[in-house]
Amino acid sequence: MAGNLDHAVDYSAGMLMEATHIADWLIIAPIILTIVGGALLLMLREKTKLHGALATLIMGLLVLVDALLLARVLDVGPIAMTMGRWLPPFGITFTVDAFGALMALISGVVALAVCIYSLVEISVTGRRFGFYPLLMLLMTGVTGSFLTGDIFNLYVWFEVMLISSFGLLILGGERIQLDGALKYAILNLLATTLFLIATGLLYGAVGSLNMADISLKLPAVQEAGAPIITIGALYFLAFAMKAAAFPLNFWLPASYHTPNIVVSALFGGILTKVGVYALIRTMILLLPDTRIILSEVIAWVAVFTMIFGALGTLAHNDIRRVFGYLVISGIGPMLVGVALGSEEAISGAIMYAVHSIIALTGLYLAFGILMRKNGGKYNLSDVGGGYKASDGLSILFLVLAFGIVGLPPFSGFWPKFILVDASIHAGHGWLAFAILFSGFLTTISVGRVWAHAFWRGGPIGTTDGQLGMPLQGLTRSVRSKTYLPVGALVVIVCLIGVFPSPLLSIVQSGTQSLLNPERYVSAVFSAATAQQKAKQAEKAQQPKDHEDTVKGHDTKTEPMKQEGAH
Amino acid sequence: METILSILVGVFFSVSVYLMTSRYLIRIILGIAILGNAVNLTIFTSGRLMREVPPIIPLDAMVPAGPTANPLPQALILTAIVISFSFLAFLLVLVYRAYQELGTDDAVEMRVAEPADEDLPPVSF
């Protein structure tokens, strides 16, 4: 087996001596915050009264830290931090560019809104079962997925996210939840296993797990005949399943309507977008050639996702399931962005993801308020009289609904506009048509929800104008804790709609680092290059004739000497 | 050696896919358990197999003497084993609870979340 020595590795060249810059500790601050918060809440499991306030505080801090991180990334470009003392190709690296930081910030904002809303929605039982620790750990997984720069580490964060989401999904232990959770659990586990298979094969082909390193090494490996296209297709399959793209979406409508409405809101907003994030990251940054080959497949998947999702919204009576199909339908435009792959299209996809997280969570939460008022009814035939009971709520709901379907002047308009424009520029008018057509269908659908829930006087069977049953008023403290998060999300939806340019410039900076990964890559290797420079300077001081003989030996032992000195 | 393991991986994958196409949850769970092992063996095999040169550092040295086998695939598999094992435990409990509550382990008969006789949405408006 002597030939196998070719595959041997020499790790001693990889010792990291440079400490991470103190400002760059911001990278892992969100994860430390949420994981410590989750542990803290678990320790306080006897004192569930404290849970709500503490969790809200930690989520508030998380938003703050994410915002600081985004500001730092926009200021100095992509930043990286390597765990332990191994240089990037060996150690686990956290790498943040504007795309990852933006997604982390937006999901932090949404999680804060959900956390405030949950103060009234989650009962004592829910707290005892550990709603808040699970919420914290879910956010750990989500934020970790956005911030990591290591593909195996991404798998680990996916699993952290997945196991917390299982816990949240079956929190009440009702029959319907067990049924929904089974389908969700098995299919999602299958998707992450596919992801792991692809990662194993990629490691076998490239010999590295660091995303920046892979993107550097991949062209040479591909030339040597490694089955990169197969690996890319596996990644696409796994992440499309995570993102609930068309033929792989059936776990979502089976499960997302079963848990508490705050859990649905969080899942509908964030979880599928993590799949989209991973898809964009792998397809655009890691495997650009595979994306070009698969682009037609991705485009068709996108079209079917949009149209079938939109038809699903029209076919269901349960409003929560209508929203579930809205989530699916909203995945399509982001896939269009991936399929086209131009700078404009990717910007559109990222902006759509940001908008979709905010607007969908808001929509679920706004419907949650209506459900509180009408005593938990969620079928289109049983709701009604919302406008009479609360005109404010009906307007908030309408704004979010228009935002989702992409009507101006709300947040959904700009990303859809950009994507339609990009499709036409790329000569794919049918993609633009699909986006607009699915927008039309979902407009009918959310319009119908609004008309039934708010506009008409009462449910089916009652004389119009008369309430079938009086809607309950909410107490002052319940009102403040439910309307505040929904109102805040509506404000964001309107702001993005009216002033899209600040968000657009952040998104474009994220797109830049995906398409031109030089800065992303150099951020990862900056510690390494700094070390190499130091070494070169050291060598320059040595007598010149020594240089060649010392060279091979030098890289191997020198870091070790330094370590021995520590 | 790699050929034998590759064949084993293939067998594992086919068995797990066959089991997962069943409609009975307990078979699906068994399929997932085998799938986890198939994936771990895949990582192990694609990380290249070497027996003769363990990555062990001699007592009096700071670095391993000469090139060694790559320990990283084993670290990866260790992580993957822990994760797939814990998920299997969770799924077993979930399936058992579902069997208690729903009285069946036939996935096709489980229609609580998606009832077959669901009302159509109203056609007014």
Chai-1 contact restraints between the chains, C-beta under 6 A:
chainA,res_idxA,chainB,res_idxB,connection_type,confidence,min_distance_angstrom,max_distance_angstrom,comment,restraint_id
A,N4,B,M50,contact,1.0,0.0,6.0,A-B,restraint_1
A,L5,B,P67,contact,1.0,0.0,6.0,A-B,restraint_2
A,H7,B,R48,contact,1.0,0.0,6.0,A-B,restraint_3
A,A8,B,P67,contact,1.0,0.0,6.0,A-B,restraint_4
A,V9,B,N70,contact,1.0,0.0,6.0,A-B,restraint_5
A,D10,B,P67,contact,1.0,0.0,6.0,A-B,restraint_6
A,S12,B,V63,contact,1.0,0.0,6.0,A-B,restraint_7
A,F152,B,L76,contact,1.0,0.0,6.0,A-B,restraint_8
A,E159,B,I83,contact,1.0,0.0,6.0,A-B,restraint_9
A,R175,B,E101,contact,1.0,0.0,6.0,A-B,restraint_10
A,R175,B,V112,contact,1.0,0.0,6.0,A-B,restraint_11
A,I176,B,V112,contact,1.0,0.0,6.0,A-B,restraint_12
A,I176,B,A113,contact,1.0,0.0,6.0,A-B,restraint_13
A,L178,B,R97,contact,1.0,0.0,6.0,A-B,restraint_14
A,L178,B,A98,contact,1.0,0.0,6.0,A-B,restraint_15
A,L178,B,E101,contact,1.0,0.0,6.0,A-B,restraint_16
A,D179,B,M110,contact,1.0,0.0,6.0,A-B,restraint_17
A,D179,B,V112,contact,1.0,0.0,6.0,A-B,restraint_18
A,D179,B,A113,contact,1.0,0.0,6.0,A-B,restraint_19
A,G180,B,A113,contact,1.0,0.0,6.0,A-B,restraint_20
A,L182,B,A98,contact,1.0,0.0,6.0,A-B,restraint_21
A,L189,B,F87,contact,1.0,0.0,6.0,A-B,restraint_22
A,T193,B,L35,contact,1.0,0.0,6.0,A-B,restraint_23
A,T193,B,V39,contact,1.0,0.0,6.0,A-B,restraint_24
A,L196,B,V39,contact,1.0,0.0,6.0,A-B,restraint_25
A,I197,B,V39,contact,1.0,0.0,6.0,A-B,restraint_26
A,G200,B,T42,contact,1.0,0.0,6.0,A-B,restraint_27
A,G200,B,I43,contact,1.0,0.0,6.0,A-B,restraint_28
A,G200,B,S46,contact,1.0,0.0,6.0,A-B,restraint_29
A,L201,B,S46,contact,1.0,0.0,6.0,A-B,restraint_30
A,G204,B,S46,contact,1.0,0.0,6.0,A-B,restraint_31
A,A254,B,A113,contact,1.0,0.0,6.0,A-B,restraint_32
A,A254,B,E114,contact,1.0,0.0,6.0,A-B,restraint_33
A,T258,B,A113,contact,1.0,0.0,6.0,A-B,restraint_34
A,N317,B,D119,contact,1.0,0.0,6.0,A-B,restraint_35
A,N317,B,P121,contact,1.0,0.0,6.0,A-B,restraint_36
A,L380,B,P121,contact,1.0,0.0,6.0,A-B,restraint_37
A,L380,B,P122,contact,1.0,0.0,6.0,A-B,restraint_38
A,S381,B,P122,contact,1.0,0.0,6.0,A-B,restraint_39
A,R448,B,F125,contact,1.0,0.0,6.0,A-B,restraint_40
A,A451,B,F125,contact,1.0,0.0,6.0,A-B,restraint_41
A,M560,B,M62,contact,1.0,0.0,6.0,A-B,restraint_42
A,M560,B,V63,contact,1.0,0.0,6.0,A-B,restraint_43
